[in-house]
Amino acid sequence: MAIEYFCKKDVVESCVKKLSDAGRVARDAYFNSDAKDLLRKEVAYRDPDFLEMLGYTKEIEVVDSILTMLKHHGVADDAADYSREAFVGLRKEVKKKFTNNLVLQQTGSLGTITPVMERLLYMLTSVKRPRRIIAVGIFWGNAFIWNVGSSCGKGKVYDAEIVYGIDVNERAIENAMKNIAGFDSSDHIELIAGDGLELAETIEGPFDFVFLDVGTANDKRLNLPILQKLYSKLALGCWVVTHDTTLPFFKNQMRPYLKFVRDQHFFSESISFEVDQYGLELSIKK
Ligand SMILES: C[S@@+](CC[C@H](N)C(=O)[O-])C[C@H]1O[C@@H](n2cnc3c(N)ncnc32)[C@H](O)[C@@H]1O
C-alpha cells in the first residue's frame, strides 16, 4: 500500500513565510494548493532548482556570453579568448588524475564546482594570464585546478611565475599535493598548510589574481578579513575571484564582503556571476 504524507496548511504557510523572509521567494508569493502533480508553473531565475540545473546546462554558451560581457565592460581586451580544446584536455586529465576524490568518482563533478564553474574559472585565468596567484581555502584542489589549469598540465596556455594554494587543513593540503603532482609544468605551484589570515599578513606580494573560498559548511566570514589583509599586496587591476557568493544560506554572511568589493574606493568593478546556485564574484582592484 502506497501512503503519502502531506503537511498541514498552517505548516505550509509558515514555510512560505520563511522562504519569503529569506529572500528566496517574492513577498507576494503564495502556495498553489491546486498545482497539478504538486508542480509549480512559474520558474524564476533565483529558484534553487533553476540555478542548480543552470550549472549543468550549455556551459560553453554561458561562458562565451560572460567573456563578451567582460569585453563590453572593458574588463577583458577585445581580442581576449580561451582555448576550448585545452580546457577539454584539462578536464579529461583532472577526471583521470584526481583519483583520490570520492565526490568526483561518485558524481562526475567536483563537489560544489559545477561544470559551468569549472569552465568559467579556466576562462578567467586564461584571459587574465596572471603571473602571481594566491588561492586560499583550496581543500583538495577542486576549484584550484581550474584556476591554475591554464598554466599547467593539458590546459597550459601560458607561463605563470608563482601560484600559492593555501588551506588550514593539513590533510586537505596533502591530498591537494597528490592531486596536483601528476600535472606537467606544475613546479610553480606551492601548496601551504596554514591559516590564511596569518599567511595573508606575511606572504610576499604582489599578486595579480586572488581566489577565495575560505570557511566551513556554516561560516564564510573569513573571506573578507583575508582579502583586507591582502589588499595592499594586490597589483593595480588584480582580479579577485570569490566562490559561494550567491548561495542564499550565506547571504547575510557574505553581505559585508560584497559591500567591500563593490565599494568604488577599493575596486573599480565587481561582477556577480550567478551561473549556478553557488555563484562567483569577480572584483577588479583599483
Ligand atoms: C568551502 S571549502 C573550499 C572548497 C574548495 N575551494 C573546493 O573547491 O573544494 C573551505 C575551505 O576553507 C578552509 N579554511 C577554513 N578556515 C581557513 C583558514 N583560516 N585558512 C585557510 N583555509 C581555511 C577549509 O579547510 C576548507 O577546505
The ligand as an SDF file (V2000), in Angstrom:
LIG
                    3D

 27 29  0  0  0  0  0  0  0  0999 V2000
   34.3130   25.5530    1.0350 C   0  0  0  0  0  0  0  0  0  0  0  0
   35.8040   24.7970    1.4430 S   0  0  0  0  0  0  0  0  0  0  0  0
   36.7680   25.0570   -0.0040 C   0  0  0  0  0  0  0  0  0  0  0  0
   36.3720   24.1850   -1.1190 C   0  0  0  0  0  0  0  0  0  0  0  0
   37.3810   24.1890   -2.2250 C   0  0  0  0  0  0  0  0  0  0  0  0
   37.5760   25.5140   -2.7970 N   0  0  0  0  0  0  0  0  0  0  0  0
   36.9880   23.1950   -3.2830 C   0  0  0  0  0  0  0  0  0  0  0  0
   36.8590   23.5830   -4.4420 O   0  0  0  0  0  0  0  0  0  0  0  0
   36.8210   22.0300   -2.9440 O   0  0  0  0  0  0  0  0  0  0  0  0
   36.5300   25.9380    2.5420 C   0  0  0  0  0  0  0  0  0  0  0  0
   37.9740   25.6360    2.8800 C   0  0  0  0  0  0  0  0  0  0  0  0
   38.4870   26.6900    3.6890 O   0  0  0  0  0  0  0  0  0  0  0  0
   39.4420   26.1240    4.5570 C   0  0  0  0  0  0  0  0  0  0  0  0
   39.6930   27.0430    5.6810 N   0  0  0  0  0  0  0  0  0  0  0  0
   38.9050   27.3120    6.7490 C   0  0  0  0  0  0  0  0  0  0  0  0
   39.4940   28.2020    7.5500 N   0  0  0  0  0  0  0  0  0  0  0  0
   40.6810   28.5260    6.9780 C   0  0  0  0  0  0  0  0  0  0  0  0
   41.7420   29.3950    7.3120 C   0  0  0  0  0  0  0  0  0  0  0  0
   41.7100   30.1250    8.4260 N   0  0  0  0  0  0  0  0  0  0  0  0
   42.8070   29.4740    6.4800 N   0  0  0  0  0  0  0  0  0  0  0  0
   42.8610   28.7230    5.3450 C   0  0  0  0  0  0  0  0  0  0  0  0
   41.8840   27.8720    4.9870 N   0  0  0  0  0  0  0  0  0  0  0  0
   40.8100   27.7830    5.7730 C   0  0  0  0  0  0  0  0  0  0  0  0
   38.8060   24.8010    4.9750 C   0  0  0  0  0  0  0  0  0  0  0  0
   39.7690   23.9030    5.4830 O   0  0  0  0  0  0  0  0  0  0  0  0
   38.1590   24.3390    3.6740 C   0  0  0  0  0  0  0  0  0  0  0  0
   38.9880   23.4670    2.9470 O   0  0  0  0  0  0  0  0  0  0  0  0
  1  2  1  0
  2  3  1  0
  2 10  1  0
  3  4  1  0
  4  5  1  0
  5  6  1  0
  5  7  1  0
  7  8  2  0
  7  9  1  0
 10 11  1  0
 11 12  1  0
 11 26  1  0
 12 13  1  0
 13 14  1  0
 13 24  1  0
 14 15  1  0
 14 23  1  0
 15 16  2  0
 16 17  1  0
 17 18  1  0
 17 23  2  0
 18 19  1  0
 18 20  2  0
 20 21  1  0
 21 22  2  0
 22 23  1  0
 24 25  1  0
 24 26  1  0
 26 27  1  0
M  CHG  2   2   1   9  -1
M  END
$$$$
